[in-house]
Amino acid sequence: MDKPRPLRGVLASRVFVSVVCCVLLLVGAAVGVSLIFATEPEAVRDGAVRESAALVQTLAVRKGDHRPRFITLGRVEPAREVVFSSRVEGQIEQICPVFVPGGIVEKGRPLAVLDDSDYKQSFAIRQAERDQVKMRLDIERGIQRVARMEYESFGEEIGEENRGLVLREPQIAALQSELASAEASVELARLQVKRTRVEAPFDAQVLTRLVDVGSQLAPGQPLGRLVGTREYWVIATLPLRHLPWIELEAGAATPDAAIRHTTAWPTGESRSGRVEGLIGTIDPETRLARLRISVADPLARDTPGMPLVLETIVEVAIQGRALPGCFRVRRDHLRQNETLWIDADGKLEVREVVIAVRDAEYVYITEGLQDGDHIVTSTLATVTPGIPLRRATLESAALSEADP
């Protein structure tokens, strides 16, 4: 009878068999992968490699005389404004129907009429006093004539030392002076009666009214606020560096200005103005120069257009002085470090330029360009001088057109 094998020997045999199986599996997998890679089909490039030029849009430039157009903001203000008042005391009896906020009044139209009965009585008294003085002067002149006739009838001559006393010249001079004073009193009373009608000092629009029928006025008491309707001012701000490009010299033609209210007016609607001059101080908040622009007929009563509203902020486009012999290029065509991309015979050239002035849309170049140069307006993924270019479109002389 055989003896049973020890347990340790059996376990060792099983481990050995497992290791051998794992090794065989790994070797088989490696051989399979090698066969797959060895039998993989190889991709073959069909045709030759071809280098293509970048497709770009270009714009030809032409030298010309151009005027920059500076766009800024301005505030609408009245050119004439007055808080008018009564020059006499009295109670208001009548109010003009157009003397209301927003009413339009003409120069000389009475806005309020005061009770003038007292002033008319005073005027009548002053007239009577003047007439009495005139009567006394006439009597004194009659006495003078009689005295002269008496002396002449007796054939006597009056000495120079007594002539004035005999002919009552001092009395006549005193009465003449009294008459002049009475005439002045009459004229003052006449003015007092006239001033009971408070009239508009100029063609105006009523902004505020502070009184009504029955109000008791004292001299100098305000009745309301008026602004002139013939002209408004737009006070525009502008960087100091732009001032040399605007005609502000005495005797020079005042530059044009186009005024628009971008949010309230229809698209394309604008009003014309004239730059009248430079205000002597800068704006304390923005530190910008201030220009005064005159707009005639601001309420558009006699001319077509949109009315201006006081205290609003508007957009102002000011026409600058002409730059002779320069190139005008859109700002979005300018590249970094004040350079332009030029299509030079199908190759990209990065060219530095000298800019004289900039406005909201364009830069004005005095050096670095020549007539007929083609500016690349497209965006390139890679910017390397000398890369080949192909033009998609060509708009010749597009920048030599008249200024807008």
Disulfide bonds with the S-S distance in Angstrom:
none
